[in-house]
């Protein structure tokens, strides 16, 4: 082989092999393998010599070959609805930290608003031989069918929030109903009787526990449920969260009513921020002319103008618990066990946006 200018031949670079290290260290290839894989006895003097030569020769083990040999990749797949929402970022960060501390790397995939993308992501993670899976997308029928098939094929799995019941799948969630109920009860206590919800419609909010908390709080305080005060994207049956754009569009729709709401509860903080922007663009003052409450307590919520009243669902703790449950199933001495479910308490954080 010659160089591009044709002057000097270029030698192909051959990767360093165990036999190369063994020859230089004056030991057998099996001894080098024991040092690399940290298995079997090797004297301290020989181990130090081999490790020094490994560093000098810049040797890196073939991760794929090693994983195939031991039937483990030490990689976990994380399926999230998106990566734009700060809730997703906090959840992913907490899971990755817990997994890394246990010696596992992670692949992050997203479904956005597409059932097709969710299924493609799940299949890709399985085909790339991840050791386990943590799923934090919203429940869909097609998605659940695929998850069931993956479990039956032996893939350990933990869910966050998603209500897919399987005897071998653990679940971590928060008490979203209670969080939604308390947020709306807080708005009622501030004197509001026309309280809107942004992020879903009345029909596609079925199954969303925080939305059910909103409805139940209105009923139990003798306030009517008004369909025209509930606004969100019409096509939200995919495994996704609602966004800032959804909140902005929904709030614009509510503000166009002859009798607009005096307060709104948003599906999440990201949606609430969009709703607040729509209100301020319309010239309304928050909270004197419109009170707003969100859900998730993402870090950004404390730095809005005004700071956002929200529900803390202990996002990072959910991520840590989910990782711990999966690691338990992946442990070398793991035994089959019954499904476990962890439900964390939600906490209302009252800030200026609700006038509390």
C-alpha positions in Angstrom: 0.0 0.0 0.0 1.3 3.5 -0.8 0.6 6.9 0.5 -1.6 9.3 -1.4 1.4 11.1 -2.9 2.8 7.7 -3.9 6.2 8.3 -2.2 6.3 6.0 0.8 4.5 2.7 1.5 2.1 2.7 4.4 2.0 -0.3 6.6 -1.4 -1.5 7.8 -1.8 -1.1 11.5 -2.5 -4.4 13.2 -4.3 -4.4 16.5 -2.4 -5.5 19.6 -3.2 -9.1 20.5 -2.9 -11.0 23.8 -0.1 -13.1 22.2 1.9 -9.9 21.5 1.6 -8.9 25.1 2.5 -12.4 26.3 5.6 -12.5 24.2 6.9 -9.2 25.4 6.1 -10.1 29.1 7.6 -13.6 28.8 4.4 -15.3 30.0 1.7 -17.4 28.3 -1.4 -15.9 26.6 -3.6 -17.5 29.2 -1.8 -15.5 32.0 -2.4 -12.3 30.1 -6.1 -13.2 29.7 -6.4 -13.7 33.4 -5.0 -10.3 34.0 -7.2 -8.6 31.5 -10.4 -10.4 32.7 -9.4 -10.2 36.4 -10.0 -13.9 36.8 -7.8 -16.7 38.0 -4.5 -16.6 40.0 -1.6 -14.5 38.8 1.3 -13.5 41.1 1.5 -9.8 42.0 4.8 -9.4 40.3 3.6 -10.9 37.0 0.3 -9.0 37.2 2.2 -5.7 37.5 4.5 -6.5 34.6 1.6 -7.5 32.3 -0.4 -4.4 33.2 2.6 -2.2 32.5 3.1 -3.7 29.1 -0.6 -3.5 28.4 -0.4 0.3 29.0 2.8 0.6 26.9 1.3 -1.2 24.0 -2.0 0.7 24.3 -4.0 -2.5 24.3 -7.8 -2.3 24.5 -9.9 -5.5 24.8 -12.5 -6.2 22.2 -15.7 -5.4 24.1 -18.1 -7.1 21.7 -16.1 -10.4 21.7 -15.9 -10.4 25.5 -19.6 -9.7 25.9 -20.5 -12.5 23.5 -18.2 -14.9 25.3 -19.7 -14.2 28.7 -23.3 -13.7 27.4 -23.5 -10.2 28.9 -22.9 -6.8 27.4 -23.0 -4.8 30.7 -25.3 -2.4 28.9 -28.8 -1.4 29.8 -31.3 0.1 27.4 -33.3 3.2 28.5 -36.4 4.1 26.5 -37.7 7.6 27.1 -40.5 9.6 25.3 -38.1 12.4 24.3 -34.9 14.1 25.4 -36.2 17.7 25.2 -38.3 17.6 28.4 -36.2 18.3 31.5 -38.1 15.6 33.3 -36.5 13.0 30.9 -33.1 14.5 31.4 -33.3 14.2 35.1 -34.7 10.7 35.0 -32.0 9.6 32.6 -29.2 11.2 34.6 -30.2 9.4 37.8 -30.5 6.0 36.1 -27.2 6.4 34.3 -25.4 7.3 37.5 -26.8 4.3 39.4 -26.0 1.9 36.5 -22.5 3.3 36.1 -21.7 2.8 39.8 -22.6 -0.9 39.3 -20.4 -1.2 36.2 -23.1 -0.9 33.5 -23.3 1.5 30.6 -26.5 2.6 29.0 -28.1 3.3 25.6 -30.8 6.0 25.5 -33.5 5.7 22.8 -36.7 7.8 22.4 -40.1 7.2 21.0 -41.1 10.9 20.5 -44.8 10.7 19.4 -44.6 7.6 17.3 -45.7 4.1 18.1 -43.6 3.0 15.2 -40.5 4.6 16.6 -41.1 3.1 20.0 -41.3 -0.4 18.6 -38.3 0.1 16.4 -36.3 1.3 19.5 -37.3 -1.7 21.6 -36.4 -4.1 18.8 -33.0 -2.4 18.3 -32.2 -2.6 22.0 -33.1 -6.2 22.1 -31.1 -7.0 18.9 -28.1 -5.2 20.3 -28.1 -7.6 23.3 -28.7 -5.2 26.1 -28.7 -7.0 29.5 -31.9 -5.3 30.6 -34.4 -2.5 29.8 -35.9 0.4 31.7 -39.0 1.9 29.9 -40.5 5.3 30.8 -42.9 5.9 27.9 -46.6 6.2 28.2 -48.6 3.0 27.8 -49.9 1.9 24.4 -51.5 -1.3 23.3 -49.0 -2.0 20.6 -46.1 -1.2 22.9 -47.4 -3.5 25.6 -47.7 -6.3 23.2 -44.0 -5.9 22.2 -42.9 -5.6 25.8 -44.7 -8.8 26.7 -42.9 -10.6 23.9 -39.5 -9.3 25.0 -40.1 -10.4 28.6 -41.1 -13.9 27.3 -37.8 -14.0 25.5 -35.9 -13.4 28.7 -35.2 -9.7 28.7 -35.3 -8.3 32.3 -37.3 -5.1 32.5 -38.4 -2.3 34.8 -41.1 0.3 34.1 -41.3 3.9 35.3 -44.9 5.1 35.4 -46.2 2.9 32.7 -49.0 0.6 33.8 -48.1 -2.6 32.1 -48.8 -5.5 34.4 -46.6 -8.6 34.1 -45.5 -11.0 36.8 -41.9 -10.6 35.9 -41.8 -6.8 35.3 -41.1 -4.4 38.2 -42.6 -0.9 38.2 -41.7 2.4 39.9 -44.1 5.3 39.9 -45.4 8.2 41.9 -48.8 8.9 43.3 -49.8 11.0 40.3 -53.5 11.0 41.2 -52.8 12.5 44.7 -50.4 15.0 43.2 -53.0 16.2 40.7 -55.7 16.3 43.2 -53.7 18.4 45.7 -52.6 20.8 42.9 -56.2 21.5 41.9 -57.4 21.6 45.6 -54.7 24.3 46.1 -56.1 26.4 43.2 -59.6 26.0 44.6 -58.4 27.2 47.9 -57.2 30.4 46.2 -60.8 31.0 45.2 -60.7 29.7 41.6 -63.8 28.0 40.2 -63.0 27.9 36.5 -59.9 25.8 36.4 -58.7 24.5 33.1 -56.4 21.6 32.3 -53.8 21.9 29.5 -51.9 18.9 28.0 -54.6 16.4 27.1 -58.2 16.3 25.8 -61.1 14.8 27.8 -60.9 11.7 25.7 -57.2 11.0 25.4 -56.6 11.9 29.1 -58.1 8.5 30.1 -55.4 6.6 32.0 -53.5 9.7 33.0 -53.7 9.6 36.7 -52.9 13.3 37.4 -55.7 14.2 35.0 -58.0 11.9 37.0 -56.9 13.7 40.1 -57.9 17.0 38.5 -61.4 15.7 37.6 -61.9 14.2 41.1 -60.9 17.4 42.9 -63.4 19.4 40.9 -66.2 16.8 41.6 -65.5 16.6 45.3 -65.5 20.3 45.7 -68.8 20.7 43.8 -67.4 22.3 40.7 -68.6 21.3 37.2 -66.3 19.5 34.7 -66.4 21.8 31.7 -65.1 20.1 28.5 -64.2 23.4 26.9 -61.8 24.1 29.7 -59.7 21.0 28.9 -57.3 21.4 26.0 -54.4 19.5 24.5 -53.1 17.9 21.3 -55.8 15.9 19.6 -53.3 13.2 18.5 -51.6 12.2 21.7 -52.2 8.5 21.8 -48.5 7.8 21.2 -46.0 7.1 24.0 -45.2 10.8 24.6 -45.3 13.7 27.0 -46.9 17.0 26.1 -44.6 19.9 25.2 -44.2 23.6 25.5 -45.8 24.0 22.1 -48.8 22.0 23.3 -49.1 24.1 26.3 -48.9 27.3 24.3 -51.5 26.2 21.7 -53.9 24.8 24.4 -53.7 28.1 26.4 -54.4 30.1 23.3 -57.5 28.0 22.8 -58.7 28.6 26.4 -58.0 32.3 26.2 -60.3 32.6 23.1 -63.3 31.4 25.2 -66.0 33.9 26.1 -65.4 32.9 29.7 -61.8 31.9 30.0 -60.4 30.0 33.0 -59.0 31.9 36.0 -56.5 29.2 36.7 -55.0 26.2 34.8 -53.3 23.0 35.9 -50.8 21.7 33.3 -50.0 18.1 32.6 -46.3 18.8 33.2 -44.0 21.7 33.9 -42.9 21.9 30.2 -46.5 22.3 29.2 -47.1 24.8 32.0 -44.2 27.0 30.7 -45.8 27.1 27.3 -49.1 28.0 28.8 -47.6 30.8 30.8 -45.9 32.3 27.7 -49.2 32.3 25.8 -50.9 34.1 28.7 -48.2 36.7 29.0 -48.3 37.2 25.2 -52.0 37.9 25.5 -51.2 40.6 28.1 -52.4 38.6 31.2 -50.5 39.0 34.5 -49.7 35.8 36.4 -51.0 35.0 39.0 -53.4 38.0 39.4 -55.2 37.4 36.1 -54.3 33.7 35.6 -53.0 31.2 38.1 -50.8 28.4 36.8 -49.7 25.1 38.3 -47.6 22.4 36.7 -46.3 18.9 37.5 -42.8 17.3 37.8 -40.8 20.1 39.6 -38.1 20.2 36.9 -35.2 22.5 37.9 -36.3 25.1 35.4 -39.7 25.5 37.2 -38.1 27.5 40.1 -36.6 30.0 37.6 -39.6 30.9 35.6 -41.1 34.4 35.8 -42.9 34.0 38.0 -41.6 30.8 39.6 -43.9 27.9 38.9 -46.1 26.2 41.5 -45.7 22.5 40.7 -45.9 18.9 42.0 -42.6 17.2 42.9 -42.8 13.5 41.9 -39.3 12.7 43.1 -38.0 12.1 39.6 -34.4 11.3 40.4 -35.4 8.9 43.1 -37.7 7.1 40.7 -34.7 6.7 38.3 -32.5 5.4 41.1 -35.2 2.9 42.3 -35.8 1.6 38.8 -32.1 1.1 38.2 -31.8 -0.7 41.6 -34.6 -3.1 40.8 -33.1 -3.9 37.4 -29.7 -4.5 38.9 -31.2 -6.8 41.4 -32.6 -8.9 38.5 -29.3 -8.8 36.7 -27.2 -9.9 39.7 -25.1 -13.0 39.3 -27.0 -14.7 42.1 -30.4 -13.3 41.0 -33.3 -15.8 41.5 -36.8 -15.6 40.0 -39.1 -13.5 42.2 -42.5 -11.9 42.2 -43.1 -8.5 40.7 -42.4 -5.5 42.8 -44.0 -2.1 42.6 -42.7 1.0 44.3 -44.9 4.1 44.6 -43.4 7.3 45.8 -45.3 10.2 47.4 -45.8 13.5 45.5 -45.3 16.8 47.1 -47.0 20.1 46.2 -44.4 23.0 45.8 -46.2 26.3 46.1 -44.6 29.2 44.3 -45.7 32.6 42.9 -47.4 31.4 39.7 -50.5 30.3 41.7 -50.7 33.3 44.1 -50.3 31.0 47.1 
